Structure formats: structure tokens, C-alpha cells
Amino acid sequence: MNKILAVVKFNDGEAYVLRDEVKLEYQKYNGIIIGTDGYFLKCYYERPPIPPSNKNWSGWQAFGGRRFDIHLIDGSIEHCYGQWWDGIGNNCMNIIGDEIVNIVAENIDNLKNCYVFRGYQGIKKNIEKLRKAYTGEIYDYWEYCKNLKALEQK
């Protein structure tokens, strides 16, 4: 189980500094791929191919057509080339069966290299448990950045 090492003020909410990198396990459903570690989520939905008459329209591809692979828990690999779009839809929420919330988080090692948090979705009740376990200080955004730089110099 991951652990929150620090909480940082982030816009009107909070960002979580995590001990470990978020590692999602992906499963494919009918037209949906869901990755979760029990806390954090990533959902993709498949967009049908465009008609042959529109093949010259370049804006139809997710992620600008960037190619990447999603390794599924059944051992198969989903080769993505613009057909899978990032987003939480009703089908994803029905499969998860719990309320989903938006989260801002990153693991401490990645933040030391580049002070940028990522956006995630999460299973609300599990994220609330993770957050409740953290009882430390809530840092201002740039204050925590300075703390990280001080840690690197030690």
C-alpha cells in the first residue's frame, strides 16, 4: 500500500507526495480499459474508427496519435495508436462501483527530479482512508519545493 509522505496546498485543494510510484494494473472490458491499484485509477474508452471518407482529418486521434502500449493483467498488450481516449464515463463508474474523485499526486523521487504533480482519478473511499492516515503538516506549494531541494543537498 502506498503512503502519503506530505500534503501540499495546490490551487484550492491538496496535492499528495507519495512514498511510491503509482503502479496501476489494467484490465480490459467491452470498450473500456481500467487501471487501478485499489486507490488510484486510469480509465480509457475506445472511440470507433472514423469513416474512410474522413481519413485525412488528423484531429480524431487520442493523444495526437502517440503510440504506446498498455500491459493488461491477463498478459496481453493493447497497442494504442490514437483509438483509446482518456476519460471517466458512466461505463467506467459502473464497473468501479464506487464514487470517483480527482486527485493530484506524485511520488517523492519524481518530485525531486521535476517538481510537477500529476492528475489522477481515485476511488473516493480509499483515497479518503489514505489521506486520513496522514497527520503531518500541510505545506505551501513553494515551501515544499524548497524542502525537497534541501533534502537533495544532504
N, CA and C atoms as a LAMMPS dump frame, in Angstrom:
ITEM: TIMESTEP
0
ITEM: NUMBER OF ATOMS
462
ITEM: BOX BOUNDS ff ff ff
-5.0000000000000000e+02 5.0000000000000000e+02
-5.0000000000000000e+02 5.0000000000000000e+02
-5.0000000000000000e+02 5.0000000000000000e+02
ITEM: ATOMS id mol type element x y z
1 1 1 N 0.834 -1.174 0
2 1 2 C 0 0 0
3 1 3 C 0.886 1.247 0
4 2 1 N 0.503 2.205 -0.802
5 2 2 C 1.238 3.456 -0.87
6 2 3 C 0.987 4.264 0.403
7 3 1 N 1.775 5.299 0.603
8 3 2 C 1.654 6.123 1.793
9 3 3 C 1.859 7.579 1.393
10 4 1 N 1.097 8.479 2.002
11 4 2 C 1.298 9.909 1.793
12 4 3 C 2.395 10.381 2.745
13 5 1 N 3.452 10.975 2.16
14 5 2 C 4.561 11.5 2.953
15 5 3 C 4.368 12.968 3.311
16 6 1 N 3.64 13.692 2.474
17 6 2 C 3.378 15.109 2.73
18 6 3 C 2.131 15.522 1.955
19 7 1 N 1.486 16.564 2.462
20 7 2 C 0.346 17.163 1.777
21 7 3 C 0.73 18.607 1.467
22 8 1 N 0.5 18.999 0.215
23 8 2 C 0.903 20.32 -0.273
24 8 3 C -0.337 21.062 -0.752
25 9 1 N -0.464 22.33 -0.365
26 9 2 C -1.564 23.154 -0.881
27 9 3 C -1.395 23.281 -2.388
28 10 1 N -2.468 23.034 -3.102
29 10 2 C -2.416 23.035 -4.564
30 10 3 C -3.688 23.682 -5.08
31 11 1 N -3.584 24.917 -5.587
32 11 2 C -4.756 25.691 -6.002
33 11 3 C -5.749 25.724 -4.843
34 12 1 N -6.974 25.27 -5.052
35 12 2 C -7.969 25.269 -3.978
36 12 3 C -8.028 23.933 -3.243
37 13 1 N -7.104 23.033 -3.554
38 13 2 C -7.142 21.708 -2.955
39 13 3 C -5.796 21.293 -2.402
40 14 1 N -5.561 19.997 -2.476
41 14 2 C -4.325 19.42 -1.946
42 14 3 C -3.672 18.526 -2.991
43 15 1 N -2.344 18.47 -2.908
44 15 2 C -1.564 17.517 -3.691
45 15 3 C -0.87 16.592 -2.695
46 16 1 N -0.775 15.335 -3.071
47 16 2 C -0.188 14.344 -2.182
48 16 3 C 1.196 13.953 -2.675
49 17 1 N 2.17 13.989 -1.759
50 17 2 C 3.507 13.483 -2.027
51 17 3 C 3.499 12.032 -1.564
52 18 1 N 3.704 11.126 -2.503
53 18 2 C 3.599 9.699 -2.211
54 18 3 C 4.966 9.069 -2.004
55 19 1 N 5.011 8.057 -1.176
56 19 2 C 6.24 7.305 -0.966
57 19 3 C 6.633 6.543 -2.234
58 20 1 N 5.657 5.905 -2.851
59 20 2 C 5.913 5.031 -4.002
60 20 3 C 5.272 5.58 -5.264
61 21 1 N 5.794 5.149 -6.382
62 21 2 C 5.178 5.479 -7.659
63 21 3 C 3.847 4.735 -7.78
64 22 1 N 2.862 5.378 -8.37
65 22 2 C 1.567 4.733 -8.595
66 22 3 C 1.75 3.69 -9.702
67 23 1 N 1.427 2.45 -9.401
68 23 2 C 1.55 1.356 -10.38
69 23 3 C 0.174 0.731 -10.566
70 24 1 N -0.412 1.029 -11.71
71 24 2 C -1.754 0.553 -11.988
72 24 3 C -1.713 -0.78 -12.718
73 25 1 N -2.676 -1.633 -12.411
74 25 2 C -2.867 -2.886 -13.141
75 25 3 C -4.106 -2.716 -13.996
76 26 1 N -3.955 -3 -15.293
77 26 2 C -5.009 -2.706 -16.263
78 26 3 C -5.792 -3.949 -16.654
79 27 1 N -7.103 -3.76 -16.782
80 27 2 C -7.991 -4.821 -17.251
81 27 3 C -8.892 -4.229 -18.323
82 28 1 N -9.132 -5.026 -19.361
83 28 2 C -9.953 -4.569 -20.481
84 28 3 C -11.364 -5.132 -20.339
85 29 1 N -12.326 -4.247 -20.537
86 29 2 C -13.743 -4.599 -20.552
87 29 3 C -14.246 -4.269 -21.954
88 30 1 N -15.504 -4.388 -22.194
89 30 2 C -16.075 -4.09 -23.51
90 30 3 C -15.942 -2.596 -23.81
91 31 1 N -14.951 -2.216 -24.599
92 31 2 C -14.757 -0.829 -24.988
93 31 3 C -14.14 0.061 -23.93
94 32 1 N -13.653 -0.521 -22.832
95 32 2 C -13.067 0.248 -21.733
96 32 3 C -11.827 -0.479 -21.219
97 33 1 N -10.824 0.29 -20.847
98 33 2 C -9.671 -0.249 -20.124
99 33 3 C -9.58 0.523 -18.815
100 34 1 N -9.505 -0.213 -17.711
101 34 2 C -9.404 0.412 -16.394
102 34 3 C -8.134 -0.084 -15.721
103 35 1 N -7.342 0.883 -15.253
104 35 2 C -6.161 0.575 -14.464
105 35 3 C -6.37 1.067 -13.05
106 36 1 N -6.032 0.238 -12.075
107 36 2 C -6.164 0.651 -10.681
108 36 3 C -5.15 -0.086 -9.817
109 37 1 N -4.825 0.536 -8.707
110 37 2 C -4.041 -0.117 -7.66
111 37 3 C -4.883 -0.258 -6.398
112 38 1 N -6.177 -0.041 -6.539
113 38 2 C -7.091 -0.069 -5.404
114 38 3 C -7.372 1.32 -4.853
115 39 1 N -6.529 2.287 -5.204
116 39 2 C -6.696 3.666 -4.769
117 39 3 C -6.84 4.592 -5.975
118 40 1 N -5.829 4.583 -6.82
119 40 2 C -5.779 5.455 -7.987
120 40 3 C -6.341 4.73 -9.202
121 41 1 N -6.832 5.522 -10.172
122 41 2 C -7.486 4.969 -11.369
123 41 3 C -7 5.66 -12.627
124 42 1 N -7.076 4.936 -13.703
125 42 2 C -6.928 5.496 -15.044
126 42 3 C -7.928 4.751 -15.91
127 43 1 N -8.776 5.483 -16.597
128 43 2 C -9.774 4.865 -17.467
129 43 3 C -9.587 5.356 -18.897
130 44 1 N -9.689 4.438 -19.824
131 44 2 C -9.652 4.744 -21.245
132 44 3 C -10.925 4.19 -21.875
133 45 1 N -11.466 4.93 -22.822
134 45 2 C -12.602 4.419 -23.589
135 45 3 C -12.219 4.428 -25.056
136 46 1 N -12.756 3.451 -25.767
137 46 2 C -12.397 3.277 -27.172
138 46 3 C -13.346 4.073 -28.049
139 47 1 N -12.764 4.866 -28.915
140 47 2 C -13.558 5.614 -29.884
141 47 3 C -13.599 4.811 -31.175
142 48 1 N -14.761 4.677 -31.77
143 48 2 C -14.829 3.919 -33.019
144 48 3 C -13.981 4.575 -34.106
145 49 1 N -13.493 3.78 -35.062
146 49 2 C -12.69 4.357 -36.141
147 49 3 C -13.508 5.355 -36.955
148 50 1 N -12.803 6.323 -37.51
149 50 2 C -13.501 7.309 -38.345
150 50 3 C -13.796 6.699 -39.704
151 51 1 N -14.825 7.166 -40.371
152 51 2 C -15.155 6.635 -41.694
153 51 3 C -14.027 6.891 -42.693
154 52 1 N -13.859 6.018 -43.673
155 52 2 C -12.783 6.184 -44.662
156 52 3 C -12.804 7.54 -45.356
157 53 1 N -13.978 8.144 -45.51
158 53 2 C -14.061 9.437 -46.186
159 53 3 C -13.397 10.557 -45.382
160 54 1 N -13.168 10.333 -44.088
161 54 2 C -12.561 11.352 -43.231
162 54 3 C -11.123 11.02 -42.844
163 55 1 N -10.486 10.101 -43.529
164 55 2 C -9.145 9.641 -43.139
165 55 3 C -8.11 10.762 -43.107
166 56 1 N -8.33 11.852 -43.812
167 56 2 C -7.354 12.937 -43.827
168 56 3 C -7.492 13.882 -42.641
169 57 1 N -8.545 13.729 -41.862
170 57 2 C -8.733 14.585 -40.704
171 57 3 C -7.856 14.075 -39.564
172 58 1 N -6.809 14.814 -39.225
173 58 2 C -5.811 14.324 -38.273
174 58 3 C -6.224 14.485 -36.813
175 59 1 N -7.224 15.283 -36.508
176 59 2 C -7.582 15.544 -35.122
177 59 3 C -8.388 14.462 -34.438
178 60 1 N -8.657 13.371 -35.091
179 60 2 C -9.522 12.356 -34.489
180 60 3 C -8.794 11.46 -33.507
181 61 1 N -7.469 11.479 -33.498
182 61 2 C -6.727 10.512 -32.691
183 61 3 C -6.459 11.029 -31.272
184 62 1 N -6.67 10.154 -30.308
185 62 2 C -6.348 10.47 -28.915
186 62 3 C -4.84 10.629 -28.773
187 63 1 N -4.446 11.491 -27.862
188 63 2 C -3.03 11.745 -27.575
189 63 3 C -2.258 12.134 -28.835
190 64 1 N -2.933 12.753 -29.796
191 64 2 C -2.286 13.175 -31.037
192 64 3 C -1.755 12.005 -31.851
193 65 1 N -2.306 10.815 -31.604
194 65 2 C -1.85 9.626 -32.325
195 65 3 C -0.591 9.004 -31.737
196 66 1 N -0.146 9.511 -30.582
197 66 2 C 1.056 8.935 -29.949
198 66 3 C 0.831 7.45 -29.707
199 67 1 N 1.84 6.679 -30.01
200 67 2 C 1.751 5.231 -29.838
201 67 3 C 2.33 4.83 -28.481
202 68 1 N 1.598 3.967 -27.793
203 68 2 C 2.073 3.408 -26.525
204 68 3 C 1.343 2.095 -26.285
205 69 1 N 1.85 1.319 -25.377
206 69 2 C 1.267 0.019 -25.057
207 69 3 C 0.73 0.026 -23.634
208 70 1 N -0.389 -0.659 -23.448
209 70 2 C -0.935 -0.894 -22.119
210 70 3 C -0.851 -2.394 -21.871
211 71 1 N -0.115 -2.768 -20.839
212 71 2 C 0.045 -4.176 -20.471
213 71 3 C -1.109 -4.563 -19.554
214 72 1 N -1.885 -5.531 -19.975
215 72 2 C -3.071 -5.952 -19.23
216 72 3 C -2.733 -7.085 -18.271
217 73 1 N -3.535 -7.236 -17.217
218 73 2 C -3.243 -8.254 -16.203
219 73 3 C -3.397 -9.675 -16.728
220 74 1 N -4.095 -9.846 -17.855
221 74 2 C -4.211 -11.191 -18.423
222 74 3 C -2.991 -11.561 -19.275
223 75 1 N -1.99 -10.67 -19.316
224 75 2 C -0.758 -10.934 -20.061
225 75 3 C -0.763 -10.375 -21.476
226 76 1 N -1.904 -9.925 -21.958
227 76 2 C -1.953 -9.365 -23.307
228 76 3 C -1.52 -7.9 -23.287
229 77 1 N -1.267 -7.383 -24.471
230 77 2 C -0.84 -5.996 -24.619
231 77 3 C -1.799 -5.295 -25.575
232 78 1 N -2.296 -4.154 -25.156
233 78 2 C -3.144 -3.334 -26.011
234 78 3 C -2.251 -2.277 -26.658
235 79 1 N -2.102 -2.363 -27.981
236 79 2 C -1.288 -1.408 -28.726
237 79 3 C -2.161 -0.186 -29.035
238 80 1 N -1.786 0.949 -28.488
239 80 2 C -2.58 2.169 -28.63
240 80 3 C -1.933 3.058 -29.692
241 81 1 N -2.759 3.574 -30.569
242 81 2 C -2.287 4.421 -31.668
243 81 3 C -3.256 5.564 -31.915
244 82 1 N -4.01 5.923 -30.887
245 82 2 C -4.946 7.024 -31.006
246 82 3 C -6.394 6.623 -30.851
247 83 1 N -6.67 5.33 -30.691
248 83 2 C -8.052 4.862 -30.592
249 83 3 C -8.578 4.851 -29.153
250 84 1 N -7.7 4.933 -28.158
251 84 2 C -8.116 4.917 -26.753
252 84 3 C -8.029 6.321 -26.183
253 85 1 N -9.138 6.803 -25.669
254 85 2 C -9.234 8.148 -25.13
255 85 3 C -9.264 8.088 -23.615
256 86 1 N -8.636 9.06 -22.967
257 86 2 C -8.577 9.14 -21.519
258 86 3 C -9.857 9.79 -21.004
259 87 1 N -10.54 9.128 -20.075
260 87 2 C -11.725 9.748 -19.503
261 87 3 C -12.565 8.785 -18.698
262 88 1 N -13.22 9.35 -17.698
263 88 2 C -14.128 8.589 -16.848
264 88 3 C -15.531 8.796 -17.384
265 89 1 N -16.136 7.748 -17.835
266 89 2 C -17.524 7.819 -18.294
267 89 3 C -18.415 6.987 -17.39
268 90 1 N -19.687 6.978 -17.711
269 90 2 C -20.631 6.207 -16.902
270 90 3 C -20.278 4.732 -16.874
271 91 1 N -19.834 4.179 -17.998
272 91 2 C -19.482 2.751 -18.025
273 91 3 C -18.341 2.45 -17.064
274 92 1 N -17.35 3.316 -17.026
275 92 2 C -16.227 3.131 -16.098
276 92 3 C -16.722 3.207 -14.659
277 93 1 N -17.531 4.202 -14.36
278 93 2 C -18.048 4.35 -12.991
279 93 3 C -18.903 3.151 -12.586
280 94 1 N -19.673 2.603 -13.535
281 94 2 C -20.489 1.423 -13.236
282 94 3 C -19.623 0.213 -12.92
283 95 1 N -18.523 0.055 -13.64
284 95 2 C -17.621 -1.076 -13.392
285 95 3 C -16.932 -0.916 -12.044
286 96 1 N -16.438 0.279 -11.748
287 96 2 C -15.76 0.525 -10.47
288 96 3 C -16.745 0.364 -9.316
289 97 1 N -17.953 0.887 -9.473
290 97 2 C -18.988 0.714 -8.46
291 97 3 C -18.855 1.61 -7.252
292 98 1 N -17.916 2.54 -7.275
293 98 2 C -17.726 3.48 -6.17
294 98 3 C -17.591 4.881 -6.741
295 99 1 N -17.731 5.867 -5.869
296 99 2 C -17.562 7.25 -6.3
297 99 3 C -16.097 7.501 -6.651
298 100 1 N -15.901 8.24 -7.731
299 100 2 C -14.567 8.538 -8.233
300 100 3 C -14.292 10.024 -8.028
301 101 1 N -13.064 10.344 -7.578
302 101 2 C -12.673 11.732 -7.353
303 101 3 C -11.39 12.028 -8.126
304 102 1 N -11.147 13.317 -8.354
305 102 2 C -9.891 13.747 -8.973
306 102 3 C -8.853 13.96 -7.884
307 103 1 N -7.618 13.553 -8.182
308 103 2 C -6.513 13.61 -7.224
309 103 3 C -5.32 14.266 -7.906
310 104 1 N -4.507 14.972 -7.136
311 104 2 C -3.229 15.49 -7.619
312 104 3 C -2.161 14.863 -6.722
313 105 1 N -1.207 14.162 -7.342
314 105 2 C -0.202 13.441 -6.557
315 105 3 C 1.045 13.167 -7.395
316 106 1 N 2.116 12.841 -6.701
317 106 2 C 3.341 12.372 -7.354
318 106 3 C 4.215 11.755 -6.281
319 107 1 N 5.067 10.816 -6.678
320 107 2 C 5.957 10.212 -5.693
321 107 3 C 7.162 11.12 -5.464
322 108 1 N 7.752 10.984 -4.308
323 108 2 C 8.798 11.904 -3.88
324 108 3 C 10.02 11.875 -4.79
325 109 1 N 10.392 10.709 -5.293
326 109 2 C 11.57 10.639 -6.164
327 109 3 C 11.361 11.415 -7.452
328 110 1 N 10.179 11.297 -8.05
329 110 2 C 9.891 12.054 -9.265
330 110 3 C 9.848 13.555 -8.978
331 111 1 N 9.311 13.942 -7.823
332 111 2 C 9.259 15.365 -7.477
333 111 3 C 10.653 15.945 -7.269
334 112 1 N 11.571 15.151 -6.77
335 112 2 C 12.949 15.625 -6.608
336 112 3 C 13.577 15.933 -7.961
337 113 1 N 13.219 15.156 -8.965
338 113 2 C 13.762 15.372 -10.317
339 113 3 C 13.043 16.489 -11.059
340 114 1 N 11.741 16.61 -10.84
341 114 2 C 10.94 17.609 -11.538
342 114 3 C 9.719 17.901 -10.661
343 115 1 N 9.631 19.103 -10.151
344 115 2 C 8.578 19.445 -9.199
345 115 3 C 7.262 19.697 -9.932
346 116 1 N 6.651 18.615 -10.383
347 116 2 C 5.377 18.657 -11.1
348 116 3 C 4.519 17.5 -10.602
349 117 1 N 3.307 17.834 -10.173
350 117 2 C 2.358 16.823 -9.734
351 117 3 C 1.521 16.362 -10.918
352 118 1 N 1.013 15.128 -10.849
353 118 2 C 0.145 14.563 -11.891
354 118 3 C -1.294 14.526 -11.414
355 119 1 N -2.188 14.602 -12.387
356 119 2 C -3.599 14.435 -12.085
357 119 3 C -3.993 12.978 -12.241
358 120 1 N -4.754 12.487 -11.305
359 120 2 C -5.273 11.124 -11.319
360 120 3 C -6.757 11.167 -10.994
361 121 1 N -7.39 10.043 -11.153
362 121 2 C -8.682 9.807 -10.544
363 121 3 C -8.437 8.769 -9.456
364 122 1 N -9.346 8.712 -8.508
365 122 2 C -9.197 7.742 -7.438
366 122 3 C -10.544 7.279 -6.928
367 123 1 N -10.516 6.141 -6.256
368 123 2 C -11.716 5.616 -5.601
369 123 3 C -11.869 6.392 -4.293
370 124 1 N -12.925 7.188 -4.217
371 124 2 C -13.08 8.174 -3.149
372 124 3 C -12.871 7.593 -1.755
373 125 1 N -13.55 6.51 -1.421
374 125 2 C -13.463 5.992 -0.046
375 125 3 C -12.048 5.519 0.283
376 126 1 N -11.329 4.989 -0.683
377 126 2 C -9.965 4.516 -0.437
378 126 3 C -8.97 5.679 -0.352
379 127 1 N -9.169 6.697 -1.187
380 127 2 C -8.319 7.89 -1.107
381 127 3 C -8.536 8.59 0.229
382 128 1 N -9.776 8.637 0.686
383 128 2 C -10.058 9.257 1.984
384 128 3 C -9.337 8.526 3.119
385 129 1 N -9.269 7.198 3.053
386 129 2 C -8.528 6.418 4.062
387 129 3 C -7.04 6.736 4.003
388 130 1 N -6.506 6.819 2.787
389 130 2 C -5.089 7.137 2.597
390 130 3 C -4.786 8.517 3.176
391 131 1 N -5.649 9.484 2.891
392 131 2 C -5.449 10.859 3.372
393 131 3 C -5.584 10.94 4.885
394 132 1 N -6.544 10.203 5.436
395 132 2 C -6.776 10.235 6.887
396 132 3 C -5.559 9.709 7.66
397 133 1 N -4.821 8.792 7.051
398 133 2 C -3.639 8.219 7.709
399 133 3 C -2.5 9.235 7.827
400 134 1 N -2.535 10.305 7.009
401 134 2 C -1.505 11.346 7.095
402 134 3 C -1.939 12.38 8.118
403 135 1 N -1.096 12.6 9.135
404 135 2 C -1.439 13.553 10.194
405 135 3 C -0.407 14.666 10.311
406 136 1 N 0.472 14.766 9.329
407 136 2 C 1.538 15.773 9.387
408 136 3 C 1.095 17.136 8.909
409 137 1 N 2.093 17.969 8.707
410 137 2 C 1.896 19.354 8.287
411 137 3 C 1.343 19.432 6.866
412 138 1 N 0.6 20.49 6.588
413 138 2 C 0.172 20.799 5.227
414 138 3 C 1.042 21.964 4.763
415 139 1 N 1.826 21.731 3.714
416 139 2 C 2.822 22.689 3.248
417 139 3 C 2.262 23.608 2.176
418 140 1 N 2.77 24.844 2.139
419 140 2 C 2.529 25.7 0.984
420 140 3 C 3.298 25.112 -0.199
421 141 1 N 2.817 25.395 -1.383
422 141 2 C 3.382 24.785 -2.595
423 141 3 C 4.887 25.023 -2.718
424 142 1 N 5.328 26.266 -2.661
425 142 2 C 6.763 26.554 -2.859
426 142 3 C 7.587 26.209 -1.632
427 143 1 N 6.969 26.204 -0.461
428 143 2 C 7.666 25.787 0.751
429 143 3 C 8.114 24.322 0.62
430 144 1 N 7.216 23.48 0.125
431 144 2 C 7.595 22.072 -0.001
432 144 3 C 8.666 21.889 -1.068
433 145 1 N 8.613 22.673 -2.13
434 145 2 C 9.654 22.616 -3.156
435 145 3 C 11.018 22.923 -2.538
436 146 1 N 11.09 23.942 -1.687
437 146 2 C 12.348 24.287 -1.005
438 146 3 C 12.806 23.142 -0.097
439 147 1 N 11.856 22.49 0.57
440 147 2 C 12.191 21.344 1.427
441 147 3 C 12.811 20.221 0.614
442 148 1 N 12.269 19.968 -0.571
443 148 2 C 12.833 18.923 -1.438
444 148 3 C 14.257 19.262 -1.843
445 149 1 N 14.484 20.508 -2.212
446 149 2 C 15.84 20.925 -2.613
447 149 3 C 16.814 20.775 -1.448
448 150 1 N 16.354 21.076 -0.232
449 150 2 C 17.202 20.913 0.956
450 150 3 C 17.517 19.439 1.185
451 151 1 N 16.542 18.557 0.943
452 151 2 C 16.77 17.115 1.084
453 151 3 C 17.826 16.623 0.091
454 152 1 N 17.782 17.148 -1.122
455 152 2 C 18.736 16.734 -2.166
456 152 3 C 20.161 17.124 -1.795
457 153 1 N 20.34 18.239 -1.076
458 153 2 C 21.667 18.722 -0.754
459 153 3 C 22.287 17.954 0.406
460 154 1 N 21.49 17.203 1.131
461 154 2 C 22.027 16.413 2.262
462 154 3 C 22.678 15.154 1.791
